[in-house]
Amino acid sequence: MMTTKKFLEKFKGLYKAKGISNKLLLKEKFHNLRMSNDTKVFDHLSNINEIIFELEAIGFKVEEEDIVLRLMWSLLFSYDLIKPILMYDKETLSYDEIANMIVSEKGGLIVNKAWQETQL
């Protein structure tokens, strides 16, 4: 978790570094983001939000659908079974809705139940 002081230092540095190399590095960081086994879902979502904030701070708009897809693709294998459930019967995907469902107790129960069913 990032402290307020570190956050402010990083934020100030972003405005100084609006060059193409910084933009490319942040886009690469966003597209290569993967959740590790020891990362909590909340921390993973915080990482995604931090990268999006950094990109938008230098003037790059990240589309909602791209954020949702990056979230879905970056989750651990154990979440593969709920991805269709999260997207079922939706015309648009909302990052906040998907993130809240994953973090919520309901999302956790879906993951656990789906995972247990594959172990039978």
C-alpha distances in whole Angstrom, upper triangle without the diagonal:
4,7,10,12,10,10,14,15,14,15,18,19,19,22,23,23,24,27,27,26,22,23,24,21,19,21,21,17,18,21,20,16,17,15,15,17,14,11,11,13,10,7,10,11,8,9,13,12,11,14,16,15,16,19,20,20,22,24,24,24,23,25,24,26,24,20,22,23,20,18,22,22,19,19,20,24,24,23,26,28,27,26,30,29,27,29,32,35,32,34,30,27,24,21,20,23,22,18,19,21,19,17,20,22,25,23,22,25,27,25,26,29,30,28,31,34,33,34,37
4,7,8,6,6,10,11,10,12,15,15,16,19,20,20,22,24,25,23,20,21,22,20,17,20,21,17,18,21,20,17,18,17,18,20,17,15,15,16,13,10,13,13,9,10,13,12,10,13,15,14,14,17,18,17,20,22,22,23,22,25,24,26,24,21,23,24,21,20,23,24,21,21,23,26,27,26,29,31,29,29,32,32,29,31,34,36,34,35,31,28,25,22,21,24,23,20,21,24,22,20,23,25,27,25,25,29,30,28,29,33,33,32,34,37,37,37,41
4,5,5,6,9,10,11,12,14,15,16,19,20,21,23,26,27,26,22,23,25,22,20,23,24,20,21,25,24,21,22,21,21,23,20,18,18,19,16,13,16,16,13,13,17,15,13,16,18,16,16,19,20,18,21,24,24,25,25,27,27,29,27,24,26,28,25,23,27,28,24,25,26,30,30,29,32,34,33,32,35,35,32,34,37,39,37,38,34,31,28,24,23,26,26,22,23,26,25,22,25,27,30,28,28,31,32,31,32,36,36,35,37,40,40,40,44
4,6,5,6,9,10,10,12,14,15,17,19,20,22,25,27,26,22,23,25,23,21,24,25,22,22,26,26,23,24,23,24,26,24,21,20,21,18,16,18,18,14,15,17,15,13,16,18,15,15,19,19,17,20,22,23,24,24,27,26,29,28,24,26,29,26,25,28,29,26,27,29,32,33,31,34,36,34,33,37,36,33,35,38,40,37,37,34,31,28,24,23,27,27,23,24,27,26,23,26,28,31,30,29,33,34,33,34,38,38,37,40,42,42,43,46
4,5,5,6,9,10,11,12,14,16,17,19,21,24,26,25,21,23,25,23,21,24,25,22,23,27,26,24,26,25,26,28,25,23,23,24,21,18,21,20,17,17,20,18,15,17,19,16,16,20,20,17,20,23,24,25,26,29,29,31,30,27,29,31,28,27,31,31,28,29,31,34,35,34,36,39,37,36,40,39,36,37,41,43,40,40,37,34,31,27,26,30,30,26,27,31,29,27,29,32,34,33,33,36,37,36,37,41,41,40,42,45,45,45,49
4,5,5,6,8,10,11,12,15,16,16,19,21,23,22,18,20,22,19,18,21,22,19,20,23,23,21,23,22,23,25,23,20,21,22,19,16,18,18,15,14,17,16,12,15,17,14,13,17,18,16,18,21,22,23,23,27,27,29,27,24,27,28,25,24,28,28,25,26,28,32,32,31,34,37,35,34,37,37,34,35,39,41,38,39,35,32,29,26,25,29,28,25,26,29,28,25,28,31,33,31,31,35,36,34,35,39,39,38,40,43,42,43,47
4,5,5,6,9,10,11,13,15,15,17,20,22,21,17,18,21,18,16,19,20,17,18,22,22,20,22,21,23,25,23,20,20,20,18,15,17,16,12,12,15,13,10,12,14,11,11,14,15,13,15,18,19,20,20,23,23,26,24,21,24,26,23,22,26,26,23,25,27,31,31,30,32,35,33,32,35,35,31,33,36,38,35,35,32,29,26,23,22,26,26,22,24,27,25,23,26,29,31,29,30,33,34,32,34,37,37,37,39,42,41,42,46
4,5,5,6,9,10,11,13,14,16,19,22,21,18,19,22,20,18,21,23,20,20,24,25,23,25,25,26,29,27,24,24,24,21,19,20,20,16,16,18,15,12,15,16,13,12,15,15,13,15,18,20,21,22,25,25,28,26,24,26,28,26,25,29,29,27,28,30,34,35,33,36,38,36,35,38,38,34,36,39,41,37,37,34,31,28,25,24,28,28,25,26,30,29,27,29,32,34,33,33,37,37,36,38,41,41,40,43,45,45,46,49
4,5,5,6,9,11,11,13,15,18,20,19,16,18,20,18,17,20,22,19,20,24,24,23,25,25,26,29,27,24,25,25,23,20,21,21,17,17,19,17,14,15,17,14,12,16,17,13,15,18,20,22,23,26,27,30,27,25,28,29,26,26,30,30,27,29,31,35,36,34,37,39,38,36,39,40,36,37,41,43,39,39,36,33,30,27,27,31,30,27,29,32,31,29,32,35,37,35,35,39,39,37,39,43,42,41,44,47,46,47,50
4,5,5,6,9,10,10,13,15,17,16,13,15,17,15,13,17,18,15,17,20,20,19,22,22,24,27,25,22,23,23,21,18,19,18,15,14,16,14,10,11,14,11,9,12,14,11,12,16,17,19,19,23,24,26,24,22,25,26,23,23,27,27,24,26,28,32,33,32,33,36,35,33,36,37,33,34,38,40,36,36,33,30,27,24,24,28,28,25,27,30,28,27,30,33,35,32,33,36,37,35,37,40,39,39,42,44,43,44,48
4,5,5,7,9,10,12,15,17,17,13,14,17,16,14,17,19,17,17,21,22,20,23,24,25,28,27,24,24,24,21,19,20,19,15,15,16,14,10,11,12,9,8,11,11,8,10,13,15,17,18,21,22,25,23,21,24,26,23,23,27,27,25,27,29,33,34,32,34,37,35,33,36,36,33,33,37,38,35,35,31,29,26,23,23,27,27,24,26,29,28,27,30,33,34,32,33,37,37,35,38,41,40,39,43,45,44,45,49
4,5,6,7,9,11,14,17,17,14,15,19,17,16,19,21,19,20,24,24,23,26,27,29,32,30,27,28,27,25,23,23,22,19,18,19,17,14,15,16,13,11,13,14,10,11,14,17,19,20,24,25,28,26,24,27,29,26,27,30,30,28,30,33,36,38,36,38,41,39,37,40,40,36,37,41,42,39,38,34,32,29,27,27,30,31,28,30,33,32,30,33,36,38,36,37,40,40,39,41,44,44,43,46,48,48,49,52
4,5,5,6,9,12,15,14,11,13,16,14,13,17,18,17,18,22,22,22,25,26,27,31,29,26,27,27,25,23,23,22,19,18,19,17,14,14,15,13,10,13,14,10,10,14,16,19,20,24,25,28,25,24,27,28,25,26,30,29,27,29,32,35,37,35,37,40,38,36,39,40,36,37,41,42,39,38,35,32,30,27,27,31,31,28,30,33,32,31,34,37,39,36,37,41,41,39,41,44,43,43,46,48,47,48,52
4,5,5,7,10,12,12,9,10,13,12,11,14,16,15,16,19,20,20,23,24,26,30,29,26,26,26,24,22,21,20,18,16,17,15,12,11,12,10,7,9,10,7,7,10,12,15,16,20,22,24,22,20,24,25,22,23,27,27,25,27,30,33,35,33,34,38,36,34,36,37,34,34,38,39,36,35,31,29,27,24,25,28,28,26,28,31,30,29,32,36,37,34,35,39,38,37,39,42,41,41,44,46,45,46,50
4,5,6,10,13,13,11,12,15,15,14,16,19,18,19,22,23,23,26,28,30,33,32,29,30,29,27,25,24,23,21,19,19,18,15,14,15,12,9,11,11,7,7,10,13,15,18,21,23,26,24,22,26,27,25,26,30,29,28,30,33,36,38,36,37,40,39,36,39,40,36,36,40,41,37,36,32,30,28,26,26,30,30,28,30,33,33,32,35,38,39,37,38,42,41,40,42,45,44,44,47,49,48,50,53
4,6,9,12,12,10,12,15,15,14,17,19,19,20,23,24,24,28,29,31,34,33,31,32,31,29,27,26,26,23,21,22,20,17,16,17,15,12,13,14,11,9,12,15,18,20,24,26,29,26,25,29,30,27,28,32,31,29,32,35,38,40,38,39,43,41,38,41,42,39,39,42,43,40,39,35,33,31,29,30,33,33,31,33,36,35,34,38,41,42,40,41,44,44,42,45,48,46,46,49,51,50,51,55
4,5,9,9,6,9,12,11,11,14,16,16,17,20,21,21,25,27,29,32,31,29,30,30,28,25,25,24,22,20,20,19,16,14,15,14,11,11,13,10,8,11,13,16,18,22,24,26,24,23,26,27,24,26,29,28,27,30,32,35,37,36,37,40,39,36,39,40,37,36,40,41,38,37,34,32,30,27,29,32,32,30,32,35,34,33,36,40,41,38,39,43,42,40,43,46,44,44,47,49,47,49,52
4,7,8,6,7,10,11,11,13,15,16,16,19,21,21,25,27,29,33,33,30,31,30,28,26,25,24,22,20,19,19,16,14,14,13,10,9,11,9,5,8,10,13,16,19,22,24,21,21,25,25,23,25,28,27,26,29,32,35,37,35,36,39,38,35,37,39,35,35,38,39,36,35,31,30,28,26,27,31,30,29,31,34,33,33,36,39,40,38,39,42,41,40,43,45,44,43,47,48,47,49,52
4,5,6,6,9,10,11,13,14,16,17,19,20,21,25,28,30,34,33,31,32,31,30,28,26,26,24,22,21,21,18,16,16,16,13,12,13,12,8,10,11,15,17,21,24,25,22,22,26,26,24,26,29,28,27,30,33,35,38,36,37,40,39,36,38,40,37,36,40,41,37,36,33,31,30,28,30,33,32,31,34,36,35,35,38,42,42,39,40,44,43,41,44,46,45,44,48,49,47,49,53
4,5,5,6,9,10,10,12,14,15,16,18,20,24,26,29,32,33,30,32,31,30,28,26,25,24,22,20,21,19,16,16,17,13,11,14,13,10,11,11,14,16,19,22,23,20,21,24,24,22,24,27,26,25,28,31,33,36,34,34,38,37,34,36,38,35,34,38,39,36,34,31,29,29,27,29,32,31,30,33,35,34,34,38,41,41,38,39,43,41,39,42,45,43,42,46,47,45,47,51
4,5,5,6,9,10,10,12,14,15,16,18,22,25,26,30,30,28,30,29,29,26,24,25,23,20,20,20,18,15,16,17,13,12,15,15,11,13,13,16,17,21,23,24,21,21,25,24,21,24,27,25,23,27,29,32,35,33,33,37,36,33,36,38,35,34,38,39,36,35,32,30,29,27,29,32,31,30,33,35,33,34,37,40,41,38,38,42,41,38,41,44,42,41,45,46,44,46,49
4,5,5,6,9,10,10,12,14,15,16,20,23,24,28,28,26,27,27,26,23,22,22,20,17,17,17,15,12,13,13,10,9,12,11,9,11,11,14,15,19,21,23,19,19,23,22,20,22,25,23,22,25,28,30,33,31,32,35,34,32,34,36,33,33,36,38,35,34,30,28,27,24,26,30,29,27,30,32,31,31,34,37,38,35,36,39,38,36,39,42,40,39,43,44,43,44,48
4,6,5,6,9,10,11,12,14,15,19,22,24,28,28,26,27,26,25,23,21,20,19,17,15,16,14,11,11,12,9,7,10,10,7,9,8,11,12,15,18,19,16,16,20,20,17,20,23,21,20,24,26,29,32,30,30,33,32,29,32,34,30,30,33,35,32,30,27,25,24,22,24,27,26,25,28,30,29,29,33,36,36,33,34,38,37,35,38,40,38,38,42,43,41,43,46
4,5,5,6,8,10,10,12,14,18,21,23,27,27,25,27,26,26,23,21,21,20,17,16,17,16,12,13,15,12,10,13,14,11,12,10,13,13,16,19,20,16,17,20,19,16,19,22,20,19,23,25,27,30,29,29,32,31,28,31,33,30,29,33,34,32,31,27,25,25,23,25,28,27,25,29,31,29,30,33,36,37,33,34,38,36,34,37,39,37,37,40,41,39,41,45
4,5,5,6,9,10,10,12,16,18,20,24,24,22,24,24,23,21,19,19,18,15,14,16,14,10,12,14,11,10,13,14,12,14,12,15,14,18,20,21,17,17,20,19,16,18,21,19,18,21,23,26,29,27,28,31,31,28,31,33,30,29,33,35,32,32,28,26,25,23,25,28,26,24,28,30,28,28,32,35,35,32,33,36,35,32,35,38,36,35,39,40,38,40,43
4,5,5,6,9,10,10,14,17,19,23,23,20,22,21,20,18,16,16,15,12,11,12,10,7,9,10,7,6,10,11,10,12,10,12,11,15,17,18,14,14,17,17,14,16,19,17,16,19,22,24,27,25,26,29,28,26,28,30,27,27,31,32,29,29,25,23,22,19,21,24,23,21,24,26,25,25,28,32,32,29,30,33,32,30,33,36,34,33,37,38,37,38,42
4,5,5,6,9,10,14,17,19,23,24,21,23,21,21,19,17,16,16,13,11,13,12,8,9,12,10,7,11,13,11,12,9,11,10,13,15,15,12,12,15,14,11,14,17,15,14,18,21,23,26,24,24,27,27,24,26,28,25,24,28,30,27,26,23,21,20,18,21,23,22,20,24,26,24,25,28,31,32,28,29,33,31,29,32,35,32,32,36,37,35,37,40
4,5,5,6,8,12,15,17,21,22,20,22,21,22,19,16,17,17,14,12,15,14,10,12,14,12,11,14,16,15,16,13,15,13,16,17,17,13,14,16,15,12,15,17,14,13,17,19,22,24,23,23,27,26,23,26,28,26,25,29,31,28,28,25,23,22,20,22,25,23,22,25,27,24,25,29,32,32,28,29,32,31,29,31,34,32,31,35,36,34,35,39
4,6,5,6,10,12,15,18,19,17,19,18,18,16,13,14,14,10,10,12,11,8,10,13,11,10,14,15,15,16,14,15,13,16,17,17,14,13,16,15,11,13,16,14,12,15,17,20,23,21,22,25,25,22,25,27,24,25,28,31,28,28,25,22,21,18,21,23,21,19,23,24,22,23,26,29,30,26,27,30,29,26,29,32,30,29,33,34,32,34,37
4,6,5,9,12,15,18,19,16,18,16,17,15,12,12,12,9,7,10,10,6,8,11,10,9,12,14,14,15,12,13,10,12,13,14,10,9,12,11,8,10,13,11,10,13,16,19,21,19,20,23,22,20,22,24,21,21,25,27,24,24,21,18,18,15,17,20,18,16,20,21,19,20,24,27,27,24,24,28,26,24,27,30,28,27,31,32,31,32,36
4,6,9,12,15,18,20,18,19,18,19,17,14,14,15,12,10,13,13,10,11,14,14,12,15,17,17,17,14,14,11,13,14,13,10,10,12,10,7,10,12,9,9,13,15,17,20,18,18,22,21,18,21,23,21,20,24,26,24,23,21,18,18,16,19,21,18,18,21,22,20,21,25,28,28,24,25,28,26,24,27,29,27,26,30,31,29,31,34
4,6,10,12,16,17,16,18,17,18,16,13,14,15,12,11,14,14,11,13,16,15,14,18,20,19,20,17,18,15,17,17,16,13,13,14,12,9,11,13,10,8,12,14,16,19,18,18,21,21,19,22,24,22,22,25,28,26,26,24,21,21,18,21,23,20,19,22,23,20,22,25,28,28,24,24,28,26,23,26,29,26,25,29,30,28,30,33
4,7,10,13,14,12,14,13,14,12,9,11,12,9,8,12,12,10,12,15,14,14,17,19,19,20,18,18,15,16,16,16,13,11,13,11,8,9,11,9,6,9,11,14,17,15,16,20,19,17,21,22,20,20,24,27,25,25,23,19,19,16,18,20,17,16,19,20,17,18,22,24,25,21,21,25,23,21,23,26,24,23,27,28,26,28,31
4,6,10,12,10,12,11,14,12,8,11,13,10,10,14,14,13,15,18,18,18,20,22,23,24,21,21,18,19,18,17,15,13,13,12,9,9,10,8,4,7,8,11,13,13,13,17,17,15,19,20,19,20,23,26,24,26,23,20,20,16,19,20,17,15,18,19,16,17,20,22,23,19,19,22,21,18,20,23,21,20,23,25,23,24,28
4,7,8,6,8,8,11,9,6,9,11,9,10,13,14,14,16,18,19,19,22,24,25,26,23,23,20,21,19,19,17,14,14,14,11,9,10,9,6,5,6,10,11,11,13,16,16,15,19,20,18,19,23,26,25,26,24,20,20,16,18,19,16,14,17,17,13,14,18,19,20,17,16,19,18,15,17,20,19,17,21,23,21,22,26
4,6,5,9,10,12,11,9,12,14,12,13,16,17,17,19,21,21,22,25,26,27,29,26,26,23,24,23,23,20,18,18,17,14,13,14,12,9,8,7,10,11,12,14,17,18,17,21,22,21,23,26,29,28,30,27,24,23,20,21,22,19,17,19,19,16,16,19,20,22,18,17,20,20,16,18,21,20,18,21,23,21,22,25
4,6,8,10,13,12,11,14,16,15,16,19,20,20,22,24,25,26,28,30,31,32,30,29,26,27,26,25,23,21,20,20,17,15,15,14,12,10,7,10,10,12,14,17,17,18,21,22,21,23,26,29,29,31,29,25,25,22,23,23,20,18,20,19,16,16,19,19,21,17,15,18,18,15,15,19,18,15,18,20,19,19,23
4,7,10,12,10,10,14,15,14,16,19,19,20,22,24,24,26,28,29,30,32,30,30,27,28,27,26,25,22,22,22,19,17,17,17,14,12,10,13,13,14,17,19,20,20,24,24,23,25,28,32,31,33,31,27,26,23,23,24,21,18,20,20,16,16,19,19,21,18,16,19,20,16,17,20,20,18,20,23,22,21,25
4,6,8,6,6,10,11,10,13,15,15,16,19,20,21,22,25,26,27,29,27,27,24,25,23,23,22,19,19,19,16,14,15,15,12,10,10,13,13,13,16,19,18,19,22,22,21,23,26,29,28,30,28,24,23,19,19,21,18,15,17,17,14,13,16,17,19,17,15,18,19,16,17,20,20,18,21,24,23,23,27
4,5,5,6,9,10,11,13,14,15,17,19,20,21,23,25,26,28,29,27,27,24,25,22,23,22,18,18,19,17,14,15,16,13,11,11,14,13,13,16,18,17,18,21,21,19,22,25,28,26,29,26,22,21,18,17,18,16,13,14,15,11,10,13,14,16,14,12,15,16,14,15,19,19,17,20,23,22,23,26
4,5,5,6,9,10,11,12,14,16,17,18,20,21,23,24,26,27,25,24,21,21,19,19,19,15,14,16,14,10,12,13,11,9,10,13,12,11,14,16,14,15,18,18,15,18,21,24,23,25,22,19,17,14,14,14,12,9,10,11,8,7,10,12,14,11,10,14,14,12,14,17,17,16,19,22,21,22,26
4,5,5,6,9,10,10,12,14,15,16,18,20,21,22,25,26,24,23,20,21,19,20,19,15,15,17,15,12,14,16,13,12,13,17,16,14,18,19,17,17,21,20,17,20,23,25,24,26,23,19,17,14,12,14,13,9,10,12,9,7,10,12,15,12,12,16,17,15,17,20,20,20,22,25,25,26,29
4,5,5,6,9,10,10,12,14,15,16,18,20,21,23,25,23,22,20,21,20,21,19,16,16,18,15,12,15,16,13,12,13,17,17,16,19,21,19,19,23,22,20,22,25,28,26,28,25,21,19,15,15,17,15,12,13,15,12,10,14,16,18,16,15,19,20,18,19,23,23,22,24,27,26,27,31
4,5,5,6,9,10,11,13,14,16,17,19,20,22,23,21,20,17,19,17,18,16,13,13,14,11,9,11,12,9,9,11,14,15,13,16,19,17,16,20,20,17,19,23,26,24,25,22,19,17,13,14,16,13,10,13,14,11,10,14,17,18,15,15,19,18,16,18,22,21,20,23,25,25,26,29
4,5,5,6,9,10,11,12,14,15,16,18,20,21,19,18,15,16,14,15,14,11,11,13,11,8,11,13,10,10,13,16,16,14,17,19,17,16,19,19,16,18,21,23,21,23,20,16,14,10,10,12,11,7,10,12,10,9,13,16,17,14,15,18,18,17,19,22,21,21,24,26,26,27,31
4,5,5,6,9,10,10,12,14,15,16,19,20,19,18,16,17,16,18,16,13,14,16,13,11,14,16,13,13,16,19,20,18,20,23,21,20,23,23,19,21,25,27,24,26,22,19,16,13,12,15,14,10,12,15,13,12,15,18,20,17,18,21,22,20,22,25,25,24,28,30,29,31,34
4,5,5,6,9,10,11,12,14,15,17,19,17,17,15,17,16,17,15,12,14,15,12,10,14,14,11,12,15,18,19,18,20,23,21,20,23,24,20,22,26,28,25,26,23,20,18,14,14,17,16,12,15,17,15,14,18,21,22,19,19,23,23,21,23,26,26,25,28,30,29,31,34
4,5,5,6,9,10,11,12,14,16,17,15,14,11,13,12,13,11,8,10,11,9,8,11,12,10,11,14,18,19,17,18,21,19,18,21,21,18,19,23,25,22,23,20,16,14,11,12,15,13,11,14,16,14,14,17,21,21,18,19,23,22,20,23,26,25,24,28,29,29,30,34
4,6,5,6,9,10,10,12,14,15,14,13,11,13,12,14,13,9,11,14,11,10,14,15,13,14,18,21,22,19,21,24,22,20,23,23,19,20,24,26,23,23,20,16,14,10,11,14,13,11,13,16,15,14,17,21,22,19,21,24,24,22,25,28,27,27,30,32,31,33,36
4,5,5,6,9,10,10,13,14,14,14,12,15,15,17,15,12,15,16,13,13,17,17,15,16,19,23,24,22,24,27,25,23,26,26,23,24,27,29,26,27,23,20,18,14,14,18,17,14,17,20,18,17,20,24,25,22,23,27,27,25,28,31,30,29,33,34,34,35,39
4,5,5,6,9,10,11,13,11,12,10,13,14,15,13,10,14,15,11,12,16,16,13,16,19,22,24,22,23,26,24,22,25,26,23,23,27,29,26,26,22,19,18,14,16,19,18,15,18,21,19,19,22,26,27,24,25,28,27,26,28,31,30,30,33,35,34,35,39
4,5,5,6,8,10,11,9,8,7,10,10,13,11,8,12,13,11,12,15,16,14,17,20,23,25,22,23,26,24,22,24,25,21,22,25,27,23,23,19,17,15,12,13,17,16,14,17,20,19,19,22,25,26,23,25,28,27,26,29,31,30,30,34,35,34,36,39
4,5,5,6,9,10,9,10,9,12,13,16,14,12,15,17,15,15,19,19,18,20,23,26,27,25,27,29,27,25,27,28,24,24,28,29,26,26,22,19,17,14,15,18,18,16,18,21,21,20,23,27,27,25,26,30,29,28,31,34,33,33,36,38,37,39,42
4,5,5,7,9,9,10,11,14,15,18,15,14,17,18,16,16,20,20,18,21,24,27,29,27,28,31,29,27,30,30,27,27,31,32,29,28,25,22,20,17,18,22,21,19,22,25,23,23,26,29,30,28,29,32,32,30,33,36,35,34,38,39,39,40,44
4,5,5,7,5,7,8,11,13,16,13,12,16,17,14,16,19,19,18,21,24,27,29,26,27,30,29,26,28,29,26,26,29,30,27,26,23,20,19,16,18,21,21,19,22,25,24,24,27,30,31,28,30,33,32,31,34,36,35,35,38,39,38,40,44
4,5,5,5,5,7,11,12,15,14,12,16,18,16,17,21,21,20,23,26,29,31,28,29,32,29,27,29,30,26,26,29,30,26,25,22,20,18,16,17,21,21,19,22,25,24,24,27,31,31,29,30,34,33,32,35,37,36,36,40,41,40,42,45
4,5,7,9,11,14,16,19,17,16,19,21,19,20,24,24,23,25,28,32,33,31,32,35,32,30,32,33,29,29,33,33,30,29,25,23,21,19,20,23,24,22,24,27,27,26,29,32,33,31,32,36,35,34,37,40,38,38,42,43,43,44,48
4,6,9,11,15,17,20,18,17,21,22,20,21,25,24,23,26,29,32,34,32,33,36,34,31,34,35,31,31,34,35,31,30,27,25,23,21,22,26,26,24,27,30,29,29,32,35,36,33,35,38,37,36,39,41,40,40,44,45,44,46,49
4,6,10,13,15,18,16,16,20,21,19,21,24,24,24,27,30,33,35,32,33,35,33,31,33,34,30,29,33,33,29,28,24,23,22,20,22,25,25,24,27,29,29,29,32,35,36,33,35,38,37,36,39,41,40,40,44,45,44,46,49
4,6,10,13,15,13,13,17,17,16,18,21,21,21,24,27,30,32,29,29,32,30,27,29,31,27,26,30,30,27,25,22,20,19,18,20,23,23,22,25,27,26,27,30,33,33,31,33,36,34,33,37,39,37,37,41,42,41,43,46
4,6,9,12,10,11,14,15,15,16,19,20,20,22,26,29,30,27,28,30,28,25,27,28,24,23,26,27,23,22,18,17,16,15,17,20,20,19,22,24,24,25,28,31,31,28,31,34,32,31,35,36,35,35,39,40,39,41,44
4,7,9,7,7,10,11,11,13,15,16,16,19,22,25,27,24,24,26,24,21,23,24,21,20,23,24,20,19,16,14,13,12,14,17,17,16,19,21,21,22,25,28,28,25,27,30,29,28,31,33,31,32,35,36,35,38,40
4,6,5,6,9,10,11,13,14,15,16,19,23,25,26,23,23,25,23,19,21,22,19,17,20,21,17,15,12,11,11,10,13,15,15,16,18,20,20,22,24,27,27,24,26,29,27,27,30,32,30,31,34,35,34,37,39
4,5,5,6,9,10,11,12,14,15,17,21,23,24,20,20,22,20,17,18,19,15,14,17,18,14,13,9,8,7,7,10,11,11,12,15,16,17,18,20,24,23,20,23,26,24,24,27,28,27,28,31,32,31,34,37
4,5,5,6,9,10,11,12,14,16,19,21,22,19,18,20,18,14,15,17,14,12,15,16,12,11,8,6,7,8,11,12,11,13,16,16,17,19,21,24,23,20,23,25,23,22,26,27,25,26,30,30,29,32,34
4,5,5,6,9,10,10,12,14,18,20,21,18,18,20,19,15,17,18,15,14,17,19,16,15,12,10,10,9,13,14,13,14,17,18,17,19,22,25,24,21,23,26,24,23,26,28,25,26,30,30,29,32,35
4,5,5,6,9,10,10,13,16,19,20,17,17,20,17,14,17,18,14,14,17,19,16,16,12,9,9,7,10,12,10,10,14,15,14,16,19,22,22,19,21,24,22,21,24,26,24,25,28,29,28,31,34
4,5,5,6,9,10,11,15,17,18,14,14,16,14,11,13,14,11,10,14,15,13,13,10,7,7,5,9,10,7,9,12,12,12,14,17,20,19,16,18,21,18,18,21,23,21,22,25,26,25,28,31
4,5,5,6,8,10,14,15,17,13,13,15,14,10,12,14,12,10,14,16,14,14,12,9,10,9,12,13,10,11,15,15,14,16,19,22,21,17,19,22,19,18,22,23,21,21,25,25,24,27,30
4,5,5,6,9,12,14,16,13,13,16,15,12,15,17,14,14,17,20,17,18,15,12,12,10,13,14,12,12,15,16,14,16,19,22,21,18,19,22,20,19,22,24,22,22,25,26,25,27,30
4,6,5,6,10,13,14,11,12,15,13,10,13,15,12,12,16,19,16,18,15,11,11,8,11,12,9,8,12,12,10,12,15,18,18,14,16,19,17,15,19,21,19,19,23,24,23,25,28
4,6,6,9,10,12,8,8,11,10,7,10,12,9,10,13,16,15,16,14,11,12,10,12,12,9,9,13,12,10,13,16,18,17,13,15,17,15,13,17,18,16,17,20,21,20,22,25
4,6,8,9,12,10,9,12,12,9,12,14,13,13,16,19,18,19,17,14,15,13,16,16,13,13,16,16,13,16,19,21,20,16,18,20,18,15,19,20,18,17,21,22,20,23,26
4,7,9,11,10,10,14,13,11,15,16,14,15,19,22,20,21,19,16,16,13,16,17,13,12,16,16,13,15,18,20,20,16,17,20,18,15,18,21,18,18,21,22,21,23,26
4,7,8,6,8,11,11,9,13,14,13,14,17,21,20,22,20,16,16,14,15,16,12,11,14,13,10,12,15,17,17,13,13,16,14,12,14,17,15,14,18,19,18,20,23
4,5,6,7,10,11,11,14,16,15,17,19,23,22,25,23,19,20,17,19,19,15,14,17,15,12,14,17,17,18,14,13,16,14,11,13,16,14,12,15,17,15,17,20
4,5,5,8,10,10,13,15,15,17,19,22,22,25,24,20,21,19,21,20,17,16,19,17,14,16,18,19,18,15,14,16,14,11,12,14,12,10,13,15,12,14,17
4,6,7,8,10,13,13,14,16,18,22,22,25,24,21,21,19,21,20,16,16,17,15,12,14,16,16,15,12,11,12,11,7,9,11,9,7,10,12,10,12,15
4,5,6,7,10,10,10,13,15,18,18,21,20,17,18,16,17,16,12,12,14,12,9,12,14,14,13,10,10,11,9,6,9,11,9,8,12,13,12,14,17
4,6,5,8,10,10,12,14,17,18,20,19,17,18,17,19,17,14,15,17,14,12,15,17,17,16,13,13,14,11,9,12,12,9,9,13,13,11,14,17
4,6,7,8,10,11,12,16,17,20,20,17,19,18,20,18,14,16,17,14,12,16,16,16,14,12,12,12,9,7,10,10,6,7,11,10,9,12,14
4,5,5,6,9,10,13,14,17,17,15,16,15,16,14,11,13,14,10,9,13,13,14,11,8,10,10,7,6,10,10,7,9,12,12,12,15,17
4,5,5,6,8,12,12,15,14,12,14,13,15,13,10,12,14,11,10,14,15,16,14,11,13,14,10,10,13,13,11,12,16,15,15,18,20
4,5,5,6,9,10,13,14,12,14,15,17,14,11,14,16,13,13,16,17,18,15,13,15,15,11,12,15,14,11,14,17,15,15,19,20
4,5,5,9,10,13,14,12,14,15,16,13,10,13,14,10,11,14,14,15,12,10,13,12,9,10,13,12,10,13,16,15,15,19,20
4,6,9,9,12,11,9,10,11,12,9,7,10,11,8,8,12,12,14,11,9,12,13,10,11,14,14,13,15,18,17,18,21,23
4,6,6,9,9,7,10,11,13,10,8,12,13,11,12,15,16,18,15,13,16,17,13,14,18,17,15,18,21,20,20,23,25
4,6,9,10,10,13,14,16,13,11,15,16,13,14,18,18,19,16,14,17,17,14,15,18,17,15,18,21,19,20,23,24
4,7,9,10,13,16,17,14,13,17,17,15,17,20,20,21,18,17,20,20,17,19,22,20,19,22,24,22,23,27,28
4,5,7,9,12,14,11,11,15,16,14,16,19,19,21,18,17,20,21,18,19,23,22,20,23,26,25,25,29,30
4,7,10,13,15,13,13,17,18,17,19,22,22,24,21,20,24,24,21,23,26,26,24,26,29,28,28,32,33
4,7,10,12,11,11,14,16,15,17,20,20,23,21,19,22,24,21,22,26,26,24,26,29,28,29,32,34
4,6,9,8,7,11,12,12,14,16,17,20,18,16,19,21,18,19,23,23,21,23,27,26,26,30,31
4,5,5,6,8,10,11,12,14,15,19,17,15,18,20,19,19,23,24,22,24,27,27,28,31,33
4,5,5,6,8,10,11,12,14,17,17,14,17,20,18,18,22,23,22,23,26,27,27,30,32
4,6,5,6,8,10,10,12,15,15,13,16,19,18,18,21,23,22,24,27,27,28,30,33
4,6,5,6,9,10,10,14,12,11,14,16,15,16,19,20,20,22,24,25,26,28,30
4,5,5,6,9,10,13,12,9,12,15,13,13,17,18,17,19,22,22,23,25,27
4,5,5,6,8,12,12,9,12,14,14,13,17,18,18,19,22,23,23,26,28
4,5,5,6,9,9,8,11,13,13,14,16,18,18,20,22,23,24,26,28
4,5,5,8,7,5,8,10,9,11,13,15,15,16,19,20,21,23,25
4,6,8,8,4,7,9,9,8,11,13,13,14,17,18,19,21,23
4,7,8,6,7,10,11,11,13,15,16,16,19,21,21,23,25
4,5,5,6,9,10,11,12,14,16,17,18,20,22,23,25
4,5,5,6,9,10,10,12,14,15,16,18,20,21,23
4,5,5,6,9,10,10,12,14,15,16,19,20,22
4,5,5,6,9,10,11,12,14,15,17,19,21
4,5,5,6,9,10,11,12,14,16,17,19
4,5,5,6,8,10,10,12,14,15,17
4,6,5,6,8,10,11,13,14,16
4,6,5,6,9,10,11,13,15
4,6,5,6,9,10,11,13
4,5,5,6,9,10,11
4,6,5,7,9,11
4,5,5,7,9
4,5,5,7
4,5,6
4,6
4
